[in-house]
């Protein structure tokens, strides 16, 4: 067995504020965390483990990984890591890459893969009795999504912090809604978390709209250090629009 790594106070504080503001974790919740093996999901794993020990509400925690059977992405080393941490773990392997090549019509690979992974995580949660799915998207992701939706879709939309899925049986939460990507990157590096490199050519082989938004926001932040603070203030009504009663 290995001991979980204690996250920095700044990251714990950001997660704690978001969880409180959007009523994410409730007494008796059984939370399934989607773990890709990236810096964000591994950071959230350790934050939730730490919160489980000190939070005033009791909740259970497990993790699940979806292996899309891509030759460029092998998350299987996570099996041993989760076992060492003593975290209940579900490993779902499905030929998403092959399915995308056959079934994808008028869509991006990333969007297709994301929908497939989410559906698999929902199924894993249902089959194992978990009522909450935790995802590790952060404020940078929310800001990029908002700009993409505005610029390319003409809609004021972003990733919601807490909502009920379409079937109405699983709550989805994003505890890192207030956290910055640089916080998870620093924690993962300093704590030497076993990050699994994901090098899917469909996602990283060419510039994407999301990468353009990331670059734009980085340039804006160079001249205005409070740009993400301002974006968060503007996004709050959208982030909390779907919070279940």
VOPAGU-2260 file (C-alpha; in pm, 1 decimal, decimal comma):
REM VOPAGU-2260
SITE   aa  ch    i         X         Y         Z
SITE  UNK   A    0       0,0       0,0       0,0
SITE  UNK   A    1     106,9     357,6     -63,0
SITE  UNK   A    2      -2,1     673,1     113,4
SITE  UNK   A    3    -205,3     930,9     -79,5
SITE  UNK   A    4     -24,0    1256,5    -149,2
SITE  UNK   A    5    -141,5    1561,6      43,1
SITE  UNK   A    6    -251,9    1828,9    -207,5
SITE  UNK   A    7    -147,0    2193,4    -157,2
SITE  UNK   A    8    -381,4    2418,4      38,7
SITE  UNK   A    9    -452,8    2636,7    -265,0
SITE  UNK   A   10    -586,0    2342,9    -466,1
SITE  UNK   A   11    -783,2    2207,0    -170,6
SITE  UNK   A   12    -930,9    2551,3    -112,2
SITE  UNK   A   13   -1035,5    2593,8    -475,3
SITE  UNK   A   14   -1203,6    2253,9    -476,6
SITE  UNK   A   15   -1365,2    2310,2    -138,7
SITE  UNK   A   16   -1516,9    2643,2    -243,5
SITE  UNK   A   17   -1659,7    2500,0    -564,7
SITE  UNK   A   18   -1800,4    2195,9    -385,4
SITE  UNK   A   19   -1967,7    2423,6    -130,9
SITE  UNK   A   20   -2093,9    2684,7    -375,4
SITE  UNK   A   21   -2258,1    2427,4    -602,9
SITE  UNK   A   22   -2364,0    2170,9    -338,1
SITE  UNK   A   23   -2165,4    1899,6    -510,5
SITE  UNK   A   24   -2114,0    1644,4    -234,5
SITE  UNK   A   25   -2399,1    1537,0      -9,8
SITE  UNK   A   26   -2431,8    1303,2     286,5
SITE  UNK   A   27   -2405,4     939,8     180,9
SITE  UNK   A   28   -2302,3    1007,6    -178,9
SITE  UNK   A   29   -2121,7     729,8    -362,9
SITE  UNK   A   30   -1883,3     909,5    -598,9
SITE  UNK   A   31   -1721,9     753,5    -903,4
SITE  UNK   A   32   -1428,8     957,7   -1033,5
SITE  UNK   A   33   -1339,9     935,4   -1400,6
SITE  UNK   A   34    -962,4     889,6   -1411,5
SITE  UNK   A   35    -789,4     915,1   -1747,6
SITE  UNK   A   36    -444,9     910,3   -1590,7
SITE  UNK   A   37    -380,0    1273,4   -1680,8
SITE  UNK   A   38    -258,4    1538,6   -1438,6
SITE  UNK   A   39    -609,0    1674,8   -1372,9
SITE  UNK   A   40    -787,5    1350,8   -1286,1
SITE  UNK   A   41    -499,4    1218,0   -1074,8
SITE  UNK   A   42    -486,8    1550,3    -888,0
SITE  UNK   A   43    -861,7    1534,7    -823,3
SITE  UNK   A   44    -825,4    1177,3    -698,4
SITE  UNK   A   45    -590,0    1289,8    -421,9
SITE  UNK   A   46    -801,9    1596,3    -341,7
SITE  UNK   A   47   -1113,0    1380,0    -296,2
SITE  UNK   A   48    -920,9    1130,1     -82,9
SITE  UNK   A   49    -805,7    1417,4     139,1
SITE  UNK   A   50   -1157,6    1563,8     156,7
SITE  UNK   A   51   -1301,9    1226,3     246,3
SITE  UNK   A   52   -1089,9    1226,7     561,2
SITE  UNK   A   53   -1184,9    1577,6     676,8
SITE  UNK   A   54   -1520,1    1669,5     519,0
SITE  UNK   A   55   -1820,9    1711,7     748,6
SITE  UNK   A   56   -2027,0    1487,3     518,7
SITE  UNK   A   57   -1958,7    1118,9     465,8
SITE  UNK   A   58   -1915,5     989,4     113,3
SITE  UNK   A   59   -1768,3     687,9     -61,6
SITE  UNK   A   60   -1512,5     715,3    -341,1
SITE  UNK   A   61   -1415,9     490,8    -630,7
SITE  UNK   A   62   -1247,8     547,3    -965,8
SITE  UNK   A   63   -1302,9     429,6   -1321,4
SITE  UNK   A   64   -1091,0     445,5   -1633,7
SITE  UNK   A   65   -1206,5     406,3   -1993,0
SITE  UNK   A   66    -941,9     252,9   -2218,6
SITE  UNK   A   67   -1035,1     347,8   -2578,9
SITE  UNK   A   68    -788,9      89,5   -2714,3
SITE  UNK   A   69    -571,8     346,3   -2886,0
SITE  UNK   A   70    -214,0     244,4   -2972,0
SITE  UNK   A   71    -102,3     585,3   -2840,7
SITE  UNK   A   72    -269,6     562,7   -2499,8
SITE  UNK   A   73    -218,4     285,2   -2245,2
SITE  UNK   A   74    -379,1     357,5   -1907,0
SITE  UNK   A   75    -335,9       2,0   -1778,1
SITE  UNK   A   76     -57,7      98,8   -1529,4
SITE  UNK   A   77    -331,6     274,1   -1330,5
SITE  UNK   A   78    -460,0     -66,8   -1217,2
SITE  UNK   A   79    -162,6    -124,9    -991,6
SITE  UNK   A   80    -161,3     233,9    -866,6
SITE  UNK   A   81    -527,4     222,0    -760,4
SITE  UNK   A   82    -471,9    -111,7    -590,1
SITE  UNK   A   83    -179,1      34,9    -395,4
SITE  UNK   A   84    -396,1     329,3    -288,0
SITE  UNK   A   85    -676,4      95,3    -184,7
SITE  UNK   A   86    -929,3     271,2    -408,7
SITE  UNK   A   87   -1214,9      60,7    -556,1
SITE  UNK   A   88   -1143,2      66,7    -927,6
SITE  UNK   A   89   -1321,6     -19,3   -1250,3
SITE  UNK   A   90   -1132,4     -55,2   -1576,2
SITE  UNK   A   91   -1348,9     -37,4   -1886,5
SITE  UNK   A   92   -1185,9    -125,4   -2218,3
SITE  UNK   A   93   -1376,1     -60,0   -2538,8
SITE  UNK   A   94   -1266,7     -16,3   -2899,7
SITE  UNK   A   95   -1374,3     347,8   -2924,3
SITE  UNK   A   96   -1107,6     432,5   -3181,0
SITE  UNK   A   97   -1225,1     151,7   -3408,5
SITE  UNK   A   98   -1590,1     247,3   -3355,2
SITE  UNK   A   99   -1514,2     609,6   -3443,1
SITE  UNK   A  100   -1355,8     509,3   -3771,8
SITE  UNK   A  101   -1667,5     310,9   -3865,9
SITE  UNK   A  102   -1954,0     514,5   -3718,0
SITE  UNK   A  103   -1841,3     877,5   -3697,5
SITE  UNK   A  104   -2033,4    1103,1   -3935,6
SITE  UNK   A  105   -1995,1    1481,9   -3944,6
SITE  UNK   A  106   -1830,3    1497,4   -3604,2
SITE  UNK   A  107   -1482,3    1534,4   -3460,8
SITE  UNK   A  108   -1305,6    1231,5   -3318,0
SITE  UNK   A  109   -1261,9    1411,4   -2985,3
SITE  UNK   A  110   -1636,2    1482,3   -2955,1
SITE  UNK   A  111   -1724,0    1124,0   -3047,5
SITE  UNK   A  112   -1471,4     981,7   -2801,9
SITE  UNK   A  113   -1589,6    1213,7   -2524,5
SITE  UNK   A  114   -1952,7    1106,5   -2565,1
SITE  UNK   A  115   -1858,2     739,6   -2573,5
SITE  UNK   A  116   -1640,1     767,4   -2263,7
SITE  UNK   A  117   -1912,2     952,6   -2074,3
SITE  UNK   A  118   -2167,5     685,0   -2163,1
SITE  UNK   A  119   -1932,8     411,0   -2043,8
SITE  UNK   A  120   -1871,0     595,4   -1716,1
SITE  UNK   A  121   -2247,5     632,7   -1664,2
SITE  UNK   A  122   -2289,5     259,8   -1716,6
SITE  UNK   A  123   -2007,0     179,6   -1474,9
SITE  UNK   A  124   -2165,8     406,8   -1213,9
SITE  UNK   A  125   -2510,2     246,5   -1255,2
SITE  UNK   A  126   -2385,6    -110,4   -1250,1
SITE  UNK   A  127   -2185,0     -53,2    -932,8
SITE  UNK   A  128   -2430,6     165,0    -740,1
SITE  UNK   A  129   -2264,1     507,6    -764,6
SITE  UNK   A  130   -2497,3     807,9    -779,8
SITE  UNK   A  131   -2236,4    1077,7    -856,4
SITE  UNK   A  132   -1983,6    1098,8   -1140,0
SITE  UNK   A  133   -1689,7    1331,9   -1071,6
SITE  UNK   A  134   -1496,3    1482,0   -1363,0
SITE  UNK   A  135   -1171,2    1678,9   -1346,8
SITE  UNK   A  136   -1225,7    1969,4   -1586,8
SITE  UNK   A  137   -1097,7    2299,2   -1443,4
SITE  UNK   A  138   -1154,1    2672,3   -1491,6
SITE  UNK   A  139    -928,5    2684,6   -1797,5
SITE  UNK   A  140   -1146,4    2418,0   -1961,3
SITE  UNK   A  141   -1464,8    2606,4   -1873,9
SITE  UNK   A  142   -1327,1    2933,7   -2013,0
SITE  UNK   A  143   -1210,9    2767,1   -2334,6
SITE  UNK   A  144   -1548,7    2595,5   -2377,9
SITE  UNK   A  145   -1730,9    2924,6   -2324,4
SITE  UNK   A  146   -1524,8    3101,5   -2590,8
SITE  UNK   A  147   -1564,5    2814,5   -2836,5
SITE  UNK   A  148   -1940,8    2810,3   -2784,5
SITE  UNK   A  149   -1960,2    3188,2   -2823,3
SITE  UNK   A  150   -1731,1    3224,6   -3124,0
SITE  UNK   A  151   -1828,7    2913,7   -3319,1
SITE  UNK   A  152   -2177,2    2826,2   -3193,9
SITE  UNK   A  153   -2328,5    3163,7   -3113,8
SITE  UNK   A  154   -2439,9    3040,1   -2770,2
SITE  UNK   A  155   -2356,6    3140,1   -2412,8
SITE  UNK   A  156   -2267,6    2796,2   -2279,3
SITE  UNK   A  157   -1994,1    2629,2   -2080,0
SITE  UNK   A  158   -1929,7    2318,6   -1870,7
SITE  UNK   A  159   -2170,3    2312,1   -1578,4
SITE  UNK   A  160   -2024,0    2262,1   -1233,0
SITE  UNK   A  161   -2304,5    2031,3   -1114,8
SITE  UNK   A  162   -2595,7    1887,1   -1307,8
SITE  UNK   A  163   -2820,6    1585,5   -1349,2
SITE  UNK   A  164   -2762,5    1363,3   -1651,3
SITE  UNK   A  165   -3032,6    1325,6   -1917,3
SITE  UNK   A  166   -3156,1     999,5   -1765,3
SITE  UNK   A  167   -3199,5    1173,2   -1430,7
SITE  UNK   A  168   -3020,9     906,7   -1227,7
SITE  UNK   A  169   -2663,4    1037,3   -1192,7
SITE  UNK   A  170   -2537,3    1373,4   -1073,7
SITE  UNK   A  171   -2225,3    1499,6   -1248,9
SITE  UNK   A  172   -1985,1    1722,1   -1056,2
SITE  UNK   A  173   -1670,2    1914,6   -1144,9
SITE  UNK   A  174   -1489,8    1999,4    -817,7
SITE  UNK   A  175   -1205,2    2175,5   -1004,7
SITE  UNK   A  176   -1439,7    2436,0   -1153,8
SITE  UNK   A  177   -1252,2    2712,2    -965,8
SITE  UNK   A  178    -904,2    2557,3   -1004,0
SITE  UNK   A  179    -650,7    2656,4   -1269,2
SITE  UNK   A  180    -473,1    2410,1   -1494,6
SITE  UNK   A  181    -136,8    2536,5   -1373,5
SITE  UNK   A  182    -235,1    2427,9   -1019,8
SITE  UNK   A  183    -300,4    2067,5   -1120,9
SITE  UNK   A  184      12,3    2064,5   -1337,7
SITE  UNK   A  185     229,1    2188,1   -1049,9
SITE  UNK   A  186      79,5    1940,3    -802,8
SITE  UNK   A  187     116,5    1645,4   -1038,1
SITE  UNK   A  188     479,5    1737,4   -1106,3
SITE  UNK   A  189     579,2    1811,5    -746,7
SITE  UNK   A  190     403,7    1502,3    -611,0
SITE  UNK   A  191     543,3    1286,4    -892,7
SITE  UNK   A  192     198,9    1147,8    -970,5
SITE  UNK   A  193     209,0     861,5   -1224,0
SITE  UNK   A  194      67,9    1062,5   -1515,4
SITE  UNK   A  195     -13,5     852,6   -1820,4
SITE  UNK   A  196      84,4    1038,1   -2140,0
SITE  UNK   A  197    -204,3    1061,1   -2384,8
SITE  UNK   A  198     -78,7    1121,9   -2735,4
SITE  UNK   A  199    -377,2    1051,7   -2957,7
SITE  UNK   A  200    -297,1    1191,0   -3304,1
SITE  UNK   A  201    -662,5    1284,9   -3354,0
SITE  UNK   A  202    -649,2    1511,3   -3049,5
SITE  UNK   A  203    -293,1    1639,8   -3051,0
SITE  UNK   A  204    -164,1    1596,2   -3405,6
SITE  UNK   A  205    -308,1    1921,7   -3537,0
SITE  UNK   A  206    -417,9    2260,2   -3396,9
SITE  UNK   A  207    -775,9    2258,1   -3266,5
SITE  UNK   A  208   -1026,7    2527,9   -3176,3
SITE  UNK   A  209    -964,3    2449,8   -2810,0
SITE  UNK   A  210    -590,9    2499,6   -2848,6
SITE  UNK   A  211    -656,5    2829,7   -3024,1
SITE  UNK   A  212    -871,8    2940,6   -2730,7
SITE  UNK   A  213    -604,2    2827,4   -2485,0
SITE  UNK   A  214    -344,1    3033,8   -2669,9
SITE  UNK   A  215    -573,8    3336,3   -2686,6
SITE  UNK   A  216    -644,9    3323,0   -2314,1
SITE  UNK   A  217    -275,2    3287,0   -2233,4
SITE  UNK   A  218    -197,6    3598,7   -2436,8
SITE  UNK   A  219    -475,5    3790,9   -2263,5
SITE  UNK   A  220    -351,0    3683,8   -1921,2
SITE  UNK   A  221      -4,8    3820,1   -1997,9
SITE  UNK   A  222    -153,0    4170,2   -2012,0
SITE  UNK   A  223    -425,7    4121,1   -1751,6
SITE  UNK   A  224    -349,7    3891,4   -1460,0
SITE  UNK   A  225    -714,1    3904,2   -1347,2
SITE  UNK   A  226    -865,2    3784,9   -1675,1
SITE  UNK   A  227    -960,7    3440,8   -1540,0
SITE  UNK   A  228   -1104,8    3594,1   -1224,9
SITE  UNK   A  229   -1323,6    3814,7   -1443,4
SITE  UNK   A  230   -1423,0    3520,2   -1662,2
SITE  UNK   A  231   -1520,5    3318,0   -1355,0
SITE  UNK   A  232   -1742,9    3599,6   -1230,6
SITE  UNK   A  233   -1912,8    3615,9   -1570,2
SITE  UNK   A  234   -1950,0    3237,1   -1593,3
SITE  UNK   A  235   -2096,2    3171,0   -1247,7
SITE  UNK   A  236   -2462,7    3191,2   -1358,6
SITE  UNK   A  237   -2387,8    2940,7   -1637,3
SITE  UNK   A  238   -2180,4    2711,2   -1416,6
SITE  UNK   A  239   -2460,2    2677,6   -1163,4
SITE  UNK   A  240   -2753,5    2669,8   -1403,4
SITE  UNK   A  241   -2816,5    2298,3   -1369,5
SITE  UNK   A  242   -2754,0    2230,8    -998,9
SITE  UNK   A  243   -3007,4    1963,8    -891,5
SITE  UNK   A  244   -3227,7    2026,6    -588,9
